[in-house]
Structure formats: C-alpha cells, structure tokens
Amino acid sequence: MTTVGLIVEYNPFHNGHRYHLQQSRKITGADAVVAVMSGHFLQRGEPAMADKWLRTRMALEGGCDLVIELPVAYATQPAEWFAYGAVKLLKATGVVDAFCFGTESGSLAPLLAAADAAAFEPQAFKDLLKQQLNQGVPYPSAYSSAIASYLNELGLPEAASFPFSQPNHTLGLHYLIALNRLGGGLRPYTIARQGAQYGDTSIDDGPIASATALRKLLSEGGRLEDIKPYVPASTLHILTEARKNGIPPIGWNTFLPQLMHVIATSGAAGLRELRDMTEGLEHRIVKSLAVMQGFDMEHLLNALKTKRYTRTKLQRALLSILLGHAKSDFTREKLEEGVRYIRVLGFSPKGQELLAEMRRSAALPVLLNASRLAETNRYLELDIAATGAYMLGMPGADLPSAMLRDFRDKPVMLAPE
C-alpha cells in the first residue's frame, strides 16, 4: 500500500484542504493518506476552534485514513520545530512513503536547493542570519533574507530570488530542512494552493476560503450556515451537531479569564521562566493589564503590540502562559530528541489496516490513548495538560471528566460505507 503523509491543522477542514488531499493522492499515486494533525492549540499561538477529536472526524470524513497527533510541544512552535516534529512523526510510522504540502507557487526545486544548502546551518549562513537579526529584523523575515543571500553567495541566483518569506514557502522549506536533518527517507511533493491563500481574511465568490476567513466570519456573528459554500457537507454537519450539544466554535476570548489569572498571580518573575519570554516581554505583559481598553484578546494584543513583536510571537508567548510551558522543557537538545510516541487520534477502515502495519514497523510506541507512558514522557504530559486547559474553556464541558479525555477516549473510527 502506497501512503502519502500530510501535515495539517484543519481548523476547520474546508474545500481547500479537500483539494490538497485529493491532489496529494493523485500526484503521489497513493492508496492511503496519513495526516499529522495539531491538537487543541496551533502553530500561530491560537486555540483550535474545535477540539482534536471533532477535527479528527472532519479529517476522516474528508478523506484521510489515519490521523496522528502532533504533540503540543511542536504544534505551537515556530516553523523550524513545527516541521521537525511533524516530519519526524511521518518517518517514525514506518508506513509513509511520501509527503505533500501546499505552497504559494507549487515549485519544489528552489525549496530543495535552499534546504540542501542551509539544513545544517553552515557558519556563512549563521553570519548572514545574525546580521539581519542585529538590524532588528523579525526572525522569520531575517531567516528568509539570510537564505536568499546565502544562495546568492553559492552562485544560485534563480533559487535566491524565490519568495521564501511567503508563509507556505517558509513552512515548506522547513519541512525539507527537517527531512535532511532526519536522514531523508520520504519523497517530498508540493502543490500550489488554490483560491484563498494562508491567512487571507476576506471571502470572495469562489468555493475556497481560508480557514482564517471562516473563523473570522463565525467570530463576528456569522451563522454556521454562512460557511456552507466553503466546506464539505461533513464539516458543516460536525460543527452543527457540536453546536446543538452546546459546543460553539472556540476562540482566544474563551480562555482569557484563565490567562489573566496566571498573569496576575505569577508576576514578571514567574513569567520569565516560560517559553517565548525574551527581551523583557514578561514585564510588558504584566504592565499591559493596566492599559487594556477592554476585556478581550484583541485589546490585550493591542496593548502589547510593538514593532519588535509580531502578532504570532505575542500569541505564542500568551499561550505559553496559559499552558505553563517552561523554557526548561523546550531546550534545543530536548526538541532535537524528537517525539517519542505516536498518538493515534482516528482511522478509517483502510486506516485500520495501516495501523496494524504500523504497529509492526513503527520506530516509536503507538498509543491509542494516553494511559501508556503518561507518567514517563514529559511531552505526553504536556499533551494531557493541554487537553485539561482546553476543556476548562469549553462551554458546557462535563468537568472534571472532560479534562481527562486523553485517558478515556478511544480513537475516532470511521464506519465502513
């Protein structure tokens, strides 16, 4: 069985995701699809609009065969570590032959050239990156600029002119860098995104809108029926049933009371020990409480905003506060060690066949719930804690039982047709 891997968030699963999935099958000739999916909290420092089990069902109904969880330790990181954790998991399954990611251009060659050149960060590249950072350039832009300059120095002007700073090109580059660092073993592919691009906030008349635009529409009072043209019927049905059960789409404001409590009781000294607290950001966060113009996340972000910090940087810092992510758990050495388990969130009938094969071939333990290894693996402990934090913010959740769903819930199973 030929299998293609996808790295996803599905927040929510929409028509663009379905196109990517279908095209990934087509260009790789795959019989099955394995998705590595972020859990309750996402790469840009945001809570998912629906919990990981609901989004797993969206993925399976949308055409995935096996869904495994990207641990929160990687899912909430900048591109380098997000990519590293996801590619590490795909390789570790032992059943994935290729992986396919979306990019703005659909061009793989420049990304391969850049990944080959910079995967192990030669000193010349490090010097170029340091120059950019010393000029006050935010890290993502500094990295893209350093890549381009380094490729020029290597005599690769065509690759150097590639727009590495575009969000999906940045992620794609880091997927390929991670693949190099992990010794290869998967065939990479890319396809051009269709319709709305990553992060677009507007919706036009086409069938594809970005997940950002769909979430914005719902957060501003839109009805679930309003997103019908842009999502598969299965996604709309899952979200509609969730709302009937008292579970509306979740946003940052849901977690603001918990976040404010931690900020108020920790103070700058306590916040300093958390991940993403750099350049005195902890002091700015504490002081921001006095100048907020209203009790919601946008007002908090506006109070924090400066030219030095991107919105994503600030959201990740606030998320580290909410989840209690200490710097000591996120050293380069610990992250390089990589994920030490494969957490299965759901499978189709074909995925069940893959799961049986994966149990024989995987390089890591395969978990169907969190009970095994829960007390001996720090990153699994962080996943369990992330579920607890997420459920505390979910209206109508059956607490404290819902906080322990990682121990209780079995993988989502798609019934045979």
C-alpha positions in Angstrom: 0.0 0.0 0.0 1.5 3.4 -1.1 0.9 6.1 1.5 1.2 9.8 1.5 1.6 11.9 4.6 0.1 15.4 5.2 0.9 17.9 7.9 -2.3 19.7 8.9 -4.3 21.7 11.4 -7.8 21.6 9.8 -9.2 24.5 11.7 -11.7 23.7 10.2 -11.4 21.3 7.3 -12.5 23.2 4.2 -12.7 22.9 0.5 -9.1 23.9 0.0 -8.0 21.1 2.3 -10.1 18.6 0.4 -8.4 19.8 -2.8 -5.0 19.4 -1.3 -5.8 15.9 -0.1 -7.2 14.8 -3.4 -4.3 16.2 -5.4 -1.8 14.7 -3.0 -3.3 11.3 -3.6 -3.2 11.9 -7.4 0.4 13.1 -7.8 1.9 10.5 -5.5 -0.3 7.6 -6.6 -1.1 6.9 -3.0 -3.6 4.4 -1.8 -3.9 5.9 1.6 -3.4 9.2 3.5 -1.8 9.7 6.9 -2.3 13.1 8.5 -0.2 14.5 11.3 -2.6 17.0 12.9 -2.1 19.6 15.6 -4.1 19.0 18.8 -6.1 21.7 20.7 -3.6 24.5 20.2 -2.0 25.6 17.0 1.2 26.9 15.3 0.3 30.6 15.4 -0.3 30.5 19.1 -4.1 30.1 19.0 -6.6 27.6 20.4 -8.3 25.4 17.7 -12.0 26.3 17.0 -12.9 22.7 17.6 -11.2 20.0 19.8 -8.9 17.5 18.3 -11.5 14.7 18.2 -14.0 16.7 16.3 -11.3 17.8 13.8 -10.1 14.2 13.5 -13.7 13.3 12.4 -13.6 16.1 9.9 -10.3 14.8 8.6 -11.6 11.2 8.3 -14.9 12.3 6.7 -12.8 14.4 4.3 -10.7 11.5 3.0 -7.9 10.9 5.5 -7.3 7.3 6.5 -5.2 7.7 9.7 -4.8 10.7 11.9 -2.0 11.0 14.4 -1.4 13.9 16.8 1.4 16.4 16.6 2.3 17.0 20.2 1.6 20.4 21.6 5.4 20.8 22.3 5.8 21.0 18.5 2.4 22.1 17.3 2.7 25.6 18.9 6.3 26.3 17.8 7.8 28.4 15.0 8.3 26.7 11.6 11.6 25.0 12.4 10.3 22.9 15.3 6.8 22.5 14.0 8.2 21.0 10.8 10.8 18.9 12.7 8.2 17.2 14.9 5.8 16.6 12.1 8.3 15.1 9.7 9.8 13.0 12.5 6.4 11.5 13.2 5.7 10.7 9.5 9.1 8.9 9.2 8.5 7.1 12.5 5.3 5.5 11.4 7.2 3.2 9.0 4.2 3.2 6.6 4.5 6.6 4.9 6.3 6.7 1.6 6.0 10.4 0.6 4.6 13.7 1.9 2.9 16.5 0.2 2.5 20.1 1.3 0.8 23.2 -0.2 2.8 26.3 -1.3 2.0 29.5 -3.0 3.9 28.6 -6.1 3.8 24.8 -6.4 7.6 24.9 -7.1 9.7 22.4 -5.3 13.2 22.9 -6.9 14.1 26.2 -5.2 13.0 24.8 -1.8 15.1 21.7 -2.3 18.1 23.8 -3.2 17.7 26.0 -0.2 17.2 23.1 2.2 20.3 21.3 0.9 22.3 24.5 1.3 21.2 25.5 4.8 19.9 22.4 6.5 22.9 22.2 8.9 23.4 25.9 9.1 27.0 26.5 7.9 28.8 29.3 9.5 28.4 31.6 6.5 24.7 31.3 6.7 24.7 31.8 10.5 26.7 35.0 10.0 24.1 36.3 7.5 21.3 35.5 9.8 23.0 37.2 12.7 23.4 40.4 10.6 19.7 40.5 9.9 18.8 39.9 13.5 21.2 42.6 14.7 19.4 45.1 12.5 16.1 44.4 14.3 14.5 42.3 11.6 11.9 39.8 13.0 13.2 36.2 12.9 11.0 34.9 10.1 12.0 37.7 7.7 15.6 37.5 8.8 15.8 33.8 8.1 14.3 34.2 4.6 16.6 37.1 3.8 19.7 35.1 5.0 18.7 32.1 2.9 18.4 34.3 -0.2 21.8 35.9 0.4 23.5 32.6 1.1 22.1 31.1 -2.1 23.5 34.1 -4.0 26.9 33.5 -2.4 26.7 29.9 -3.6 26.1 31.1 -7.2 22.4 30.1 -7.3 20.7 33.4 -8.2 17.5 31.7 -9.5 16.9 30.0 -6.2 17.9 33.1 -4.3 15.1 35.1 -6.0 12.4 32.7 -4.8 9.9 34.3 -2.3 10.9 32.2 0.7 9.2 34.7 3.1 5.7 33.7 1.9 4.1 31.6 4.8 3.7 28.3 3.0 7.1 28.6 1.3 8.6 29.1 4.8 6.9 26.0 6.2 7.8 24.0 3.1 11.4 25.0 3.4 11.5 23.8 7.0 9.8 20.5 6.1 12.6 19.8 3.7 15.3 21.0 6.1 13.8 18.7 8.7 13.8 15.8 6.2 17.5 16.5 5.6 18.4 16.6 9.2 16.5 13.3 9.8 18.3 11.5 7.0 15.7 11.6 4.3 13.5 8.5 3.6 10.4 10.3 2.4 9.7 11.6 -1.1 8.6 15.3 -0.9 6.0 16.8 -3.2 4.3 20.2 -3.3 1.1 21.6 -5.0 0.1 25.1 -5.5 -2.7 26.4 -3.2 -5.8 27.3 -4.9 -8.1 30.2 -4.2 -7.5 32.0 -0.9 -4.0 32.0 0.5 -2.9 31.2 4.0 -4.1 33.9 6.4 -6.4 35.7 4.0 -9.3 37.3 5.9 -11.6 38.1 3.1 -14.1 35.8 1.3 -14.9 36.0 -2.4 -17.3 34.2 -4.6 -15.1 31.2 -5.2 -15.5 27.8 -3.4 -12.3 28.1 -1.4 -11.8 30.5 1.5 -9.0 30.4 4.1 -9.6 28.9 7.5 -8.7 32.3 8.9 -11.5 33.9 7.0 -14.0 31.3 8.0 -13.1 31.6 11.7 -13.4 35.4 11.4 -16.8 35.2 9.8 -18.1 33.0 12.7 -16.4 35.1 15.4 -18.1 38.2 14.1 -21.6 36.7 14.5 -21.9 34.7 11.3 -24.0 31.6 11.3 -22.6 28.1 10.6 -24.9 28.1 7.5 -22.8 31.0 6.2 -19.7 28.8 5.7 -21.6 26.1 3.8 -20.3 27.1 0.3 -16.7 26.8 1.6 -16.6 23.5 3.5 -17.6 19.9 2.7 -21.0 18.9 4.0 -19.4 16.6 6.5 -17.6 19.5 8.2 -20.7 21.6 8.4 -22.6 18.6 9.9 -19.9 18.0 12.5 -19.9 21.7 13.6 -23.7 21.9 13.6 -24.0 18.8 15.8 -21.4 20.2 18.2 -23.3 23.5 18.5 -26.5 21.5 19.2 -24.6 19.8 22.0 -23.6 23.2 23.5 -20.2 23.4 21.9 -19.8 26.5 19.8 -16.6 27.4 17.9 -13.9 28.2 20.4 -11.7 31.3 20.3 -9.0 33.0 22.4 -11.5 35.0 24.4 -12.8 31.8 25.9 -9.5 31.4 27.7 -9.0 35.0 28.8 -10.1 34.6 32.5 -7.6 31.7 32.9 -4.9 33.6 31.2 -5.4 36.7 33.2 -5.4 34.7 36.4 -2.0 33.2 35.6 -0.5 36.6 34.6 -1.9 38.3 37.8 -0.6 35.6 40.2 2.7 34.9 38.5 4.1 38.4 38.1 7.0 39.1 35.8 9.4 36.9 37.8 7.1 33.9 37.3 6.5 34.6 33.7 10.2 34.9 33.0 10.7 31.2 33.2 8.2 30.4 30.5 8.9 29.7 26.8 8.9 32.7 24.4 9.6 35.2 27.2 12.5 37.1 25.7 13.8 40.7 25.7 11.8 41.6 28.8 8.5 40.6 27.3 7.3 39.4 30.7 7.4 42.9 32.1 5.4 44.3 29.1 2.7 41.6 29.6 2.2 42.4 33.3 2.1 46.2 32.6 -0.4 45.7 29.7 -3.1 44.8 32.2 -3.2 48.4 33.3 -3.7 49.8 29.8 -6.1 47.4 28.2 -9.1 49.2 26.8 -11.5 46.2 27.1 -11.6 42.6 28.3 -10.8 40.6 25.1 -7.8 39.2 23.3 -7.7 41.9 20.7 -7.4 44.6 23.4 -4.6 42.7 25.1 -2.7 42.2 21.9 -3.1 45.9 21.0 -1.7 46.8 24.5 1.3 44.5 23.9 2.0 45.4 20.2 5.3 47.0 19.2 7.4 46.8 16.1 9.6 44.3 17.8 7.0 41.7 18.3 4.8 40.1 15.6 1.3 39.1 16.5 2.2 35.4 16.2 5.2 35.9 18.6 2.8 37.6 21.1 0.2 34.9 20.8 2.7 32.1 21.3 4.0 33.9 24.4 0.5 34.2 25.8 -0.2 30.5 25.0 3.0 29.5 26.9 1.5 31.4 29.9 -1.9 29.6 29.6 -0.3 26.2 29.3 2.6 26.7 31.7 5.3 25.8 29.1 8.6 26.3 30.9 11.7 27.1 29.0 13.5 24.1 30.5 11.1 21.7 28.6 11.9 23.3 25.3 15.7 23.4 25.0 17.2 22.6 21.6 18.5 19.4 22.9 15.1 18.2 24.1 13.4 19.2 20.9 16.0 17.6 18.7 15.5 14.3 20.6 12.1 14.4 18.9 8.8 12.8 19.6 9.0 9.5 21.5 5.5 8.2 20.8 2.8 8.1 18.0 -0.6 9.1 19.3 -3.4 7.8 17.1 -6.5 10.0 17.1 -8.6 8.2 14.5 -8.7 5.9 11.5 -10.9 4.7 8.6 -11.3 1.0 7.7 -8.3 1.4 5.4 -6.5 3.3 8.2 -7.2 0.3 10.5 -5.1 -1.8 8.1 -2.4 0.8 8.1 -2.5 0.9 11.9 -1.9 -2.9 12.1 1.1 -2.5 9.8 2.3 0.5 11.7 2.3 -1.5 15.0 4.9 -3.8 13.3 7.0 -1.2 11.6 6.9 1.9 13.7 10.1 3.3 15.2 8.2 4.6 18.2 5.5 3.2 20.6 2.0 3.5 19.1 -0.6 4.8 21.6 -4.4 4.7 21.3 -4.8 6.7 24.4 -2.6 8.5 27.0 -2.5 5.8 29.7 0.6 4.2 28.5 3.8 6.2 29.1 1.8 9.0 30.6 3.9 9.3 33.7 7.3 8.8 32.0 7.1 11.1 29.0 7.2 14.8 29.6 5.8 15.8 26.2 2.9 13.4 26.6 2.2 15.0 30.0 2.1 18.4 28.2 -0.5 17.0 25.7 -2.6 15.8 28.6 -2.3 19.2 30.3 -3.3 20.9 27.1 -6.5 18.9 26.9 -7.3 19.9 30.5 -6.7 23.6 29.7 -8.8 23.4 26.6 -11.7 21.7 28.3 -11.7 24.3 31.0 -12.6 26.9 28.3 -15.2 24.8 26.6 -18.8 25.9 27.5 -20.9 23.1 29.0 -18.0 20.6 29.3 -18.5 17.9 31.9 -15.7 18.8 34.3 -13.5 17.4 35.6 -14.2 14.3 33.4 -13.7 16.2 30.2 -10.2 17.3 31.3 -9.1 13.6 31.3 -10.4 12.6 27.9 -6.9 11.7 26.8 -7.0 8.7 29.2 -10.6 7.7 28.4 -11.4 8.4 24.7 -10.7 5.8 22.1 -9.6 6.8 18.6 -12.3 8.1 16.3 -13.3 5.3 14.0 -15.0 6.0 10.6 -17.6 3.3 9.9 -17.3 1.3 6.7 -19.5 2.5 3.9 
